[in-house]
Amino acid sequence: MIQTHEINDEFRKTLVGMSIVFIENEKSLKDQEPLDERELPQDDHDCDQEDPELTSLGDGTPSPAEIKLKIKKSLLEFRCKVEDAILGNYLLGEPDQNLAPEDIVVAREQLRGITLWGVPLLPSKAHEGTDIVLRKFLKAKDFKVSDAFDMLQKTMIWRSKNNIEGILDEDLGSEFENAGFLNGRDREARPVSYHVCGIFRDKHLYKKTFGTQQKCDKFLRWRIQLIERAIEKLSFREGGVDSIIQIYDLKNIPNQGMKELNSLSKKALIMFQNYYPELIHKSIVVYAPFWFYTSQVLFSRFMNQRNKKKFILARPQKVTQTLLKFIAPEHLPTEYGGLMRNCDQDFSAADKVFELKIKGNTVSRVEFPVNEPGVTIMWDVTVVGWDVSYKEEFIPDDEGSYNILLQNQSVVGDSTRNSFYISEPGKIVITVENGTFKKKKLFYRSKTRATIPMFILLA
């Protein structure tokens, strides 16, 4: 059931099932060219101090020191505004005039302890994460203090109306676990969130997931829960990781019969834009079908210019290459060309991965020498883009022994993993022949473990 709430004349709120309230900021839904930091507003405020004499560049462009000062002044004004709103008991809107005086006192005290993403918002508490959170709202609004405060206020009202603080404790079922999950981190230690849309090509599953309005609302609430789980992994402090990476996998997604999913995706985009500013570092779309590029123009109408720049469309033939710019191979799942496997008992992200660049029309080799028999050697290999001839063999040190061919084929697709029991000193040799004119990158790692041969155990 859709409900409507009023909180001052300046807000419009719509409750979408499962207590999901959208406090839409119409201004934020329009395309806006982001201001350069040198165009920051110069509002007067009580917390300002006199500007020192700063030298501008010859063409009238503000100097870096002047830009930095204006950013600092915007943050100072924002801090004062938030402090006043909390102490004045109006951060969540004007208090109910029908409350008893003692209830107003209790509400005021509760507001002093209000937090966002686990960080206290009251600046006078001097928490190291407060300024970092406030800067996200300032940056989202091009350092316009009034707009940033309006965004913060609407965010806090939305979270209060929807009990977002308690959403992590909700059991929303396990039917969505294959549609979205957290897995690994990027090269800057940001959590990576995967959204797999192709599973909904199954019509039975699609109807089961989106068959009623209540189920659609539950799916949207699950999307909120997923981003809140990612935020739990962030560290709002100087030098800490304070944003996430999102990957949207559109492989095998049909172009028709997905009206509910498309509608919910649009709502989620608006929601993340309005209530989670600057928390999403990049959104990478992989395996997008051709028709998506035209529909993406429609989706972009609901995003401001700053958020549009955070979206990256990876061409199907360059999915792995694109993802590896952000995610190291040991943190990238094998289905995207990396080395990470679910519930991997052989390798972990701590195992060092090596890189080999293969020039066009050349043959390259990787060797794993093993001098002591009685061990099993395991190795992981992936070639970005593949389209190469690939061979694995064991070459013993004893010239009188035979070479053992382990694999010899043209490999296209996921990473390959193999193992071999070493009964005599020798080496594993991996040969990669790149018959194309394009350069290739090969990533590999290996390890050994002591092994008791099966025939000894059976003896």
C-alpha positions in Angstrom: 0.0 0.0 0.0 1.3 3.4 -0.9 1.1 6.1 1.9 1.9 9.7 1.8 3.6 11.8 4.6 4.1 15.5 5.1 7.2 17.0 6.7 7.2 20.7 6.2 6.1 22.4 2.9 9.5 21.9 1.3 9.5 18.2 1.3 7.4 15.6 -0.7 7.5 12.0 0.5 6.0 8.9 -1.0 6.0 5.5 0.8 6.6 2.6 -1.5 5.5 -0.6 0.1 7.7 -2.2 2.8 8.1 1.2 4.3 10.4 2.5 1.6 9.9 6.3 1.6 11.2 8.4 -1.2 11.9 12.0 -0.3 12.5 13.1 -3.9 14.7 16.0 -4.6 13.6 17.2 -8.0 16.6 19.4 -8.4 18.9 16.4 -8.0 17.1 14.4 -10.7 17.9 17.0 -13.4 21.1 16.9 -15.4 23.4 19.4 -13.8 26.9 20.3 -14.9 29.1 19.8 -11.8 30.9 23.0 -10.7 34.6 22.9 -10.7 36.0 23.5 -7.2 37.2 26.9 -8.4 33.5 27.9 -8.9 32.5 27.2 -5.3 29.9 29.4 -3.8 30.9 32.4 -1.6 28.0 32.5 0.8 28.3 34.7 3.9 27.8 33.0 7.2 28.4 33.5 10.9 31.2 31.0 11.1 33.3 32.7 8.4 36.5 34.5 9.3 38.1 37.2 7.3 39.8 35.9 4.1 43.6 36.5 4.0 45.0 38.2 1.0 45.4 35.4 -1.6 47.0 35.9 -4.9 44.9 34.8 -7.9 46.5 33.7 -11.2 47.0 36.2 -13.9 43.9 35.3 -15.8 41.6 35.7 -12.8 41.5 32.0 -11.9 41.6 31.4 -8.1 44.9 30.0 -6.9 44.9 26.5 -5.4 45.3 28.0 -1.9 42.1 30.1 -2.5 40.2 27.1 -3.7 41.3 25.1 -0.7 40.2 27.9 1.6 36.7 28.1 0.1 36.3 24.3 0.5 37.3 24.7 4.1 34.9 27.6 4.6 32.0 25.6 3.1 32.7 22.7 5.5 32.9 25.1 8.5 29.5 26.6 7.5 28.0 23.2 7.0 29.2 22.1 10.4 27.6 25.1 12.0 24.3 24.5 10.2 24.2 20.8 11.2 25.1 21.7 14.8 22.3 24.2 15.0 19.8 21.7 13.4 20.7 19.0 15.9 20.7 21.3 19.0 17.6 23.1 17.8 15.8 19.7 17.3 14.8 20.3 13.7 17.2 18.0 11.7 14.4 15.6 11.2 11.9 18.3 10.6 10.0 20.5 13.0 9.1 18.6 16.2 5.5 17.7 16.9 3.9 20.6 18.7 1.5 18.3 20.4 4.3 16.5 22.3 4.5 17.0 26.1 7.4 19.1 27.3 9.2 16.2 28.8 8.9 14.2 25.5 10.4 17.1 23.6 13.4 17.1 26.0 13.8 13.3 25.5 13.6 13.8 21.7 16.2 16.6 21.8 18.6 14.4 23.8 18.1 11.5 21.4 18.8 13.7 18.4 22.2 14.7 20.0 23.3 11.1 19.6 22.1 10.7 16.0 24.5 8.9 13.6 24.8 8.3 9.9 26.6 5.1 8.7 27.8 4.6 12.2 29.3 8.1 12.5 28.0 10.8 14.9 26.6 13.8 13.1 27.0 16.3 15.9 30.2 18.2 15.0 30.9 19.2 18.6 31.5 15.6 19.5 34.7 15.9 17.4 34.4 12.4 15.9 37.1 11.9 13.2 34.5 10.6 10.7 32.0 13.5 11.0 33.8 15.8 8.6 34.3 13.0 6.1 30.6 12.2 6.0 29.6 15.9 5.8 32.1 16.4 2.9 30.3 13.7 0.9 27.1 15.8 1.0 29.0 19.0 0.2 30.8 17.3 -2.8 27.5 15.9 -4.1 26.1 19.4 -4.2 29.2 21.1 -5.5 29.9 22.6 -2.1 26.7 24.6 -1.9 26.0 24.5 1.8 22.2 25.0 1.6 21.7 22.3 -0.9 24.0 19.9 1.0 22.0 20.5 4.2 18.8 20.0 2.4 20.1 16.7 1.1 21.3 15.6 4.5 18.0 16.5 6.2 16.0 14.5 3.6 18.4 11.6 3.9 17.9 11.4 7.7 14.1 11.7 7.4 14.1 9.0 4.8 16.2 6.7 7.0 14.0 7.4 10.0 10.8 6.7 8.2 12.1 3.4 6.8 14.0 2.2 9.8 17.1 1.9 7.8 19.2 1.7 11.0 17.6 -1.7 11.7 17.5 -3.1 8.2 20.6 -5.3 8.7 18.8 -7.2 11.4 15.9 -8.1 9.0 15.6 -11.5 7.5 14.6 -10.9 3.9 15.0 -14.5 2.8 17.7 -16.2 0.7 16.0 -15.9 -2.7 18.1 -12.9 -3.7 21.5 -14.3 -2.7 22.4 -15.1 -6.3 21.1 -11.7 -7.6 23.5 -9.6 -5.6 26.4 -10.2 -3.2 29.6 -8.7 -1.8 32.8 -10.4 -3.0 36.4 -9.2 -2.5 37.8 -5.7 -2.7 39.3 -3.5 -5.4 42.9 -2.3 -5.7 42.2 0.5 -3.2 40.5 -1.9 -0.7 37.0 -0.8 -1.6 34.3 -3.5 -1.1 32.9 -4.8 -4.4 29.2 -5.4 -4.8 28.0 -7.6 -7.7 24.5 -7.4 -9.2 23.7 -10.3 -11.5 20.6 -9.6 -13.6 20.8 -12.6 -16.0 19.3 -15.0 -13.5 15.9 -13.4 -14.0 15.7 -14.7 -17.6 14.1 -17.7 -15.9 10.4 -16.7 -16.1 9.4 -18.8 -13.1 12.0 -17.1 -11.0 11.1 -13.7 -12.3 7.4 -14.2 -11.5 8.4 -15.5 -8.1 10.5 -12.5 -7.4 8.4 -9.7 -8.9 4.9 -11.3 -9.1 3.3 -8.9 -6.6 3.8 -5.3 -5.4 4.8 -6.7 -2.0 7.5 -8.9 -3.5 8.8 -5.9 -5.6 9.0 -3.8 -2.4 10.8 -6.6 -0.6 13.4 -6.7 -3.5 13.9 -3.0 -3.2 14.4 -3.2 0.5 16.9 -6.0 -0.1 18.9 -3.7 -2.4 19.1 -1.2 0.5 20.2 -4.0 2.8 23.0 -5.0 0.4 24.4 -1.4 0.2 24.2 -1.1 4.0 26.2 -4.3 4.4 28.8 -2.8 2.1 28.9 0.4 4.1 29.6 -1.7 7.3 32.9 -2.5 5.7 33.9 1.1 5.2 36.1 3.2 7.4 35.2 6.9 7.8 38.5 8.3 8.9 41.3 10.2 7.2 43.0 7.8 4.8 40.3 5.2 5.3 38.2 3.4 2.6 34.9 5.3 2.4 33.3 4.2 -0.9 32.4 1.0 -2.8 32.5 -0.4 -6.3 29.4 -1.8 -8.0 29.4 -4.2 -10.9 26.2 -4.8 -12.9 26.3 -8.1 -14.8 23.7 -8.0 -17.7 24.8 -11.2 -19.3 21.8 -13.2 -20.8 19.3 -10.5 -19.7 16.2 -10.5 -22.0 15.1 -7.3 -23.6 11.4 -7.8 -23.0 9.2 -8.8 -20.1 11.4 -7.0 -17.4 9.1 -4.1 -16.7 9.2 -4.6 -12.9 13.0 -5.0 -12.7 13.6 -2.0 -14.9 11.3 0.1 -12.7 13.0 -1.0 -9.5 16.4 -0.4 -11.0 15.4 3.2 -11.8 14.1 3.6 -8.2 17.3 2.2 -6.8 19.4 4.6 -8.9 17.5 7.6 -7.7 17.6 6.3 -4.1 21.4 5.8 -4.1 21.9 9.2 -5.7 19.7 11.0 -3.2 20.5 9.2 0.0 24.0 7.7 -0.4 26.0 10.6 -1.9 29.6 9.9 -3.0 29.5 6.4 -1.5 29.7 4.7 -4.9 33.1 5.2 -6.4 32.3 3.5 -9.7 29.4 1.5 -11.2 30.7 -0.8 -13.9 28.3 -2.4 -16.4 29.5 -5.6 -18.0 28.1 -7.9 -20.8 25.5 -5.3 -21.7 23.4 -6.3 -24.7 23.1 -4.0 -27.7 19.6 -2.7 -26.8 20.9 -1.6 -23.3 22.9 1.2 -24.9 19.8 2.8 -26.2 17.8 2.3 -23.0 20.7 3.6 -21.0 20.0 7.0 -22.5 16.6 6.9 -20.8 18.1 5.8 -17.5 20.6 8.7 -17.6 17.8 11.2 -17.5 17.3 10.3 -13.8 20.9 10.9 -12.9 22.8 14.1 -12.4 26.0 14.8 -14.3 28.3 13.8 -11.5 26.8 10.4 -11.1 26.7 9.8 -14.8 30.5 10.1 -14.9 30.7 7.2 -12.3 29.2 4.7 -14.7 31.5 2.7 -17.0 30.2 0.5 -19.8 32.6 -2.3 -20.5 32.4 -3.7 -24.0 31.9 -7.5 -24.0 35.3 -8.3 -25.4 37.0 -6.0 -22.8 35.2 -7.0 -19.6 38.2 -8.6 -18.0 40.5 -5.8 -19.1 38.2 -3.2 -17.7 37.6 -4.9 -14.4 41.3 -5.5 -13.9 41.9 -1.8 -13.9 40.0 -1.6 -10.7 40.3 -5.1 -9.2 43.4 -7.2 -8.8 43.2 -10.7 -10.3 43.2 -12.5 -7.0 40.1 -10.5 -6.0 38.3 -10.9 -9.4 36.0 -14.0 -9.7 36.9 -16.5 -12.4 33.7 -15.9 -14.4 35.1 -12.4 -15.1 38.6 -13.6 -16.0 40.2 -13.4 -12.5 41.5 -16.0 -10.2 39.1 -15.9 -7.3 36.9 -19.0 -6.7 34.2 -19.5 -4.2 35.1 -21.4 -1.1 38.6 -21.9 -2.4 40.7 -24.2 -0.2 43.8 -24.1 -2.3 44.5 -20.4 -2.8 43.7 -17.2 -1.0 43.9 -13.5 -1.8 47.2 -13.5 0.2 48.9 -15.8 -2.3 51.1 -13.6 -4.6 50.0 -13.2 -8.2 52.6 -12.6 -10.9 52.1 -10.8 -14.2 53.7 -11.6 -17.6 53.2 -9.4 -20.7 53.0 -11.4 -24.0 53.8 -9.5 -27.1 51.9 -10.2 -30.4 53.1 -13.2 -32.5 55.4 -14.5 -29.7 55.7 -17.5 -27.5 56.1 -17.1 -23.8 56.9 -19.6 -21.0 56.3 -19.8 -17.3 58.3 -22.3 -15.3 57.6 -23.7 -11.8 60.7 -25.7 -10.8 60.3 -28.4 -8.1 63.5 -29.9 -6.7 62.0 -32.2 -4.0 59.7 -35.1 -4.9 56.8 -36.1 -2.7 54.8 -32.8 -3.1 51.9 -31.7 -5.2 52.2 -28.5 -7.1 49.1 -26.4 -7.9 48.9 -23.4 -10.2 46.3 -20.8 -11.3 46.6 -19.2 -14.7 44.5 -16.6 -16.6 45.2 -14.7 -19.8 43.3 -11.5 -20.4 41.1 -12.0 -23.4 42.6 -15.5 -24.0 42.6 -16.4 -27.8 45.9 -18.1 -27.4 47.4 -21.6 -27.7 48.0 -23.0 -24.2 50.1 -25.9 -23.1 51.1 -27.4 -19.7 53.7 -30.1 -19.3 56.0 -31.6 -16.7 59.7 -31.8 -17.7 61.8 -34.0 -15.4 65.4 -33.1 -14.7 66.5 -36.6 -15.6 67.1 -36.6 -19.3 66.2 -40.3 -19.3 62.7 -39.7 -18.1 59.7 -38.8 -20.2 58.0 -35.4 -20.5 54.4 -35.6 -19.4 51.9 -33.5 -21.3 49.2 -32.2 -19.0 47.2 -29.9 -21.3 47.4 -28.7 -24.8 44.6 -26.6 -26.3 43.4 -23.2 -27.4 41.8 -21.7 -24.3 39.1 -19.1 -24.3 37.2 -18.2 -21.2 37.7 -18.6 -17.5 41.0 -19.1 -15.7 42.5 -22.6 -15.6 43.7 -24.4 -12.5 45.7 -27.7 -12.4 47.8 -29.7 -10.1 50.4 -32.5 -10.5 52.1 -34.8 -8.0 55.9 -34.6 -8.3 57.6 -38.0 -8.0 61.0 -36.8 -9.2 62.7 -33.4 -9.5 61.7 -31.4 -12.5 59.6 -28.4 -13.5 56.1 -27.5 -14.7 56.3 -25.5 -17.9 53.4 -23.4 -19.2 53.7 -22.3 -22.8 51.5 -19.6 -24.2 51.6 -18.8 -27.9 50.0 -15.5 -28.9 49.2 -15.7 -32.6 47.5 -12.3 -32.7 49.0 -8.9 -33.1 47.6 -7.7 -29.8 49.5 -7.7 -26.6 48.3 -10.1 -23.9 48.6 -10.2 -20.1 49.1 -13.5 -18.2 48.5 -13.7 -14.5 49.6 -16.7 -12.5 50.4 -18.1 -9.1 51.5 -21.4 -7.7 52.1 -23.3 -4.4 53.2 -26.7 -3.3 52.1 -29.0 -0.4 53.4 -32.2 0.9 51.4 -35.2 -0.3 51.3 -38.9 0.6 50.6 -40.9 -2.6 47.4 -42.8 -2.7 49.1 -46.1 -3.4 51.0 -45.8 0.0 47.7 -45.2 1.9 46.1 -48.2 0.2 49.1 -50.5 0.9 
